[in-house]
Amino acid sequence: MTRAERQAELSGFVVLITGAAAGIGWAAARRFAAQGARVLIADIDADKAASRARELGAAHASFGVDMAQPEQVAEMVRACVSRLGGLDVLVNNAGRTDTDGLGVVDQPVSTFENLVAVNLRGSLNAAEQAAAVMRRSGGGAIVNVASGAALRPVPFRNGYSASKAGVLAMTRHHACAWARDGIRVNAVAPGYTRTELVEALIGRGRIDPAAVARRIPLGRMAAPEEIAAAIAFLASPRISSITGATFLVDGGSLLGSFGPTGETNSRAAPAGKPAYVVIGACGPIGRAMVERLSAEDATVVALDADGRQMAALAAEVAECHALPVDILDEYAMAQALANVARRFGRIDGVANAVGADAVISGKSDEALADHLTGAVRVARTAGPILRQQGFGTLVNLTSIGGEVAFGDNVEAAASAGAVTMLTRTLACEWSGHGIRVNAIAAGPIDATAHAVRRMPLGRAVSAQDIAETAAFLLSAEAGYVTGSVITVDGGLSVHAGPDCSVAGYAT
Ligand SMILES: NC(=O)c1ccc[n+]([C@@H]2O[C@H](COP(=O)([O-])OP(=O)(O)OC[C@H]3O[C@@H](n4cnc5c(N)ncnc54)[C@H](O)[C@@H]3O)[C@@H](O)[C@H]2O)c1
């Protein structure tokens, strides 16, 4: 699929976005419309929603809705189907926050209830109404906009934090319940985002943007378009294995309340063709990443020790440069990466799949030596080059075994957990150099029939989905994503319910 095809991939899709007259919702509406979708702009401000729809063009429509009113939510979904002909993607974005600065015991219950009515119950009602439509038409995608505040407490904004934590739990539950209906449900958890609301607060002196930036590892707030890119990624019809996931897009804020660490030499990547390096390129996942990145207008260099397989890779994926190197030999690796940087003048992204296939399948006997120490070697060899450039990104491949117990290989699980934390530590250490570091925690790509029965989606994870996720994390579109771990596991890690193949489970 070419870049142009990807940009128009939502042609014929209908997308309903709540709270779409402003901020993140409006950025998402523009984004989906640009990809060919028809958008229903739903908002409590009906006039503004109508003018936004006119701005997008005749193919789009608007609807005035108060998400706190269940009958209006049901009417909104009916209006989407009758006016735009269906419903393929729901973005539950409308939300309110508490600004009264009151603690739990001082805040009137009615204020708390209103936050829950809009942020949580409104989203829940919309999801259930939308799922009924999607089930009839064979599937769809739901993206719930939560918040970093759902993952750590924000004192004196308790109703907001609680309602958004509820949204994450709802996301996981719906993902498991509706997976066999072909409906994927995921959440985006944004950090501080410069929407009109935040700009207005800055204008009135209520927020000091410099003070906020000092508490964010990437040293700035997000642009609404960066959150919209993550929403569009999760809703993409190219993705089939991501469900029940929370995608944190917060510039590293959750890692700790500190700004860029150490020296700061961050700069934008220069114009021109980006250069990506895939390390551990000959396994199924590394190979899928090489194939996916080669479809971009980019230079792709594949590194692996297996000379024979490297020759086959170079023959089959004509666009890639295959470089045989012993990836467990740190000196040889450092030389190879330095050569790549010299030859192409830059390294924009490194995808590290070293030891990943064995850890993800739980078959590794030497996970701590291969996968974990391999990740340290990649960091030690790629890090100096990226830090000197002042831009670049690293994606580590790991397994959901780092978070939940599955399979019977304890060493693979221990390595996966360690690589996850290594990823977060590197994201902190390198934030001042403009380097983003993230991980993909994958579920099994070759699951047994027994394991597949426990997977909400009912099939093994696709290596292509892992590669697609890596391509997104490596791209400039993910410019505000660092220290994040995205699960690509068909919902396996969030599912603690019965065998998913049991009839009647998905109700
Ligand atoms: N801006 C941030 O820093 C930030 C950070 C984390 C999460 N979020 C979340 O992202 C989402 C969008 O936030 P934003 O910053 O773009 O907000 P915003 O205030 O700029 O826009 C929200 C939109 O929702 C609409 N809305 C509010 N109450 C509604 C209701 N009851 N029914 C229907 N529409 C309603 C508003 O009219 C507005 O158009 C929210 O869920 C918010 O909690 C925002």
The ligand as a MOL file (V3000), in Angstrom:
LIG
                    3D

  0  0  0     0  0            999 V3000
M  V30 BEGIN CTAB
M  V30 COUNTS 44 48 0 0 0
M  V30 BEGIN ATOM
M  V30 1 N -6.6380 19.2270 26.5050 0
M  V30 2 C -6.0010 18.4280 27.3400 0
M  V30 3 O -4.9610 18.8050 27.9060 0
M  V30 4 C -6.5160 17.0130 27.5910 0
M  V30 5 C -5.6790 16.1220 28.2670 0
M  V30 6 C -6.1270 14.8340 28.5110 0
M  V30 7 C -7.3750 14.4340 28.0770 0
M  V30 8 N -8.1740 15.3150 27.4230 0 CHG=1
M  V30 9 C -9.5040 14.8340 27.0100 0
M  V30 10 O -9.6560 15.0200 25.6140 0
M  V30 11 C -11.0220 15.2540 25.2990 0
M  V30 12 C -11.1430 16.5260 24.4830 0
M  V30 13 O -10.5770 17.5680 25.2410 0
M  V30 14 P -10.2590 19.0070 24.6430 0
M  V30 15 O -9.1210 19.5490 25.3850 0
M  V30 16 O -10.2380 18.9450 23.1690 0 CHG=-1
M  V30 17 O -11.5500 19.7830 25.1700 0
M  V30 18 P -12.2830 21.0790 24.5970 0
M  V30 19 O -12.9540 21.6790 25.7740 0
M  V30 20 O -11.3570 21.9040 23.7700 0
M  V30 21 O -13.3660 20.4190 23.6450 0
M  V30 22 C -14.3390 19.5610 24.1770 0
M  V30 23 C -15.5840 19.6280 23.3110 0
M  V30 24 O -16.5510 18.8120 23.9580 0
M  V30 25 C -17.7930 19.4980 23.9750 0
M  V30 26 N -18.5910 19.0580 25.1160 0
M  V30 27 C -18.4100 19.3670 26.4200 0
M  V30 28 N -19.3970 18.8200 27.1600 0
M  V30 29 C -20.1910 18.1440 26.3170 0
M  V30 30 C -21.3700 17.3770 26.4840 0
M  V30 31 N -21.9470 17.2310 27.6710 0
M  V30 32 N -21.9330 16.8180 25.3910 0
M  V30 33 C -21.3830 16.9920 24.1690 0
M  V30 34 N -20.2840 17.7220 23.9470 0
M  V30 35 C -19.6870 18.2900 25.0120 0
M  V30 36 C -17.4080 20.9590 24.0830 0
M  V30 37 O -18.4690 21.8110 23.6360 0
M  V30 38 C -16.1760 21.0290 23.2100 0
M  V30 39 O -16.5000 21.3290 21.8700 0
M  V30 40 C -11.7680 15.3270 26.6290 0
M  V30 41 O -12.3740 14.0930 26.8970 0
M  V30 42 C -10.6510 15.6070 27.6190 0
M  V30 43 O -10.9490 15.1480 28.9140 0
M  V30 44 C -7.7750 16.6040 27.1550 0
M  V30 END ATOM
M  V30 BEGIN BOND
M  V30 1 1 1 2
M  V30 2 2 2 3
M  V30 3 1 2 4
M  V30 4 1 4 5
M  V30 5 2 4 44
M  V30 6 2 5 6
M  V30 7 1 6 7
M  V30 8 2 7 8
M  V30 9 1 8 9
M  V30 10 1 8 44
M  V30 11 1 9 10
M  V30 12 1 9 42
M  V30 13 1 10 11
M  V30 14 1 11 12
M  V30 15 1 11 40
M  V30 16 1 12 13
M  V30 17 1 13 14
M  V30 18 2 14 15
M  V30 19 1 14 16
M  V30 20 1 14 17
M  V30 21 1 17 18
M  V30 22 2 18 19
M  V30 23 1 18 20
M  V30 24 1 18 21
M  V30 25 1 21 22
M  V30 26 1 22 23
M  V30 27 1 23 24
M  V30 28 1 23 38
M  V30 29 1 24 25
M  V30 30 1 25 26
M  V30 31 1 25 36
M  V30 32 1 26 27
M  V30 33 1 26 35
M  V30 34 2 27 28
M  V30 35 1 28 29
M  V30 36 1 29 30
M  V30 37 2 29 35
M  V30 38 1 30 31
M  V30 39 2 30 32
M  V30 40 1 32 33
M  V30 41 2 33 34
M  V30 42 1 34 35
M  V30 43 1 36 37
M  V30 44 1 36 38
M  V30 45 1 38 39
M  V30 46 1 40 41
M  V30 47 1 40 42
M  V30 48 1 42 43
M  V30 END BOND
M  V30 END CTAB
M  END
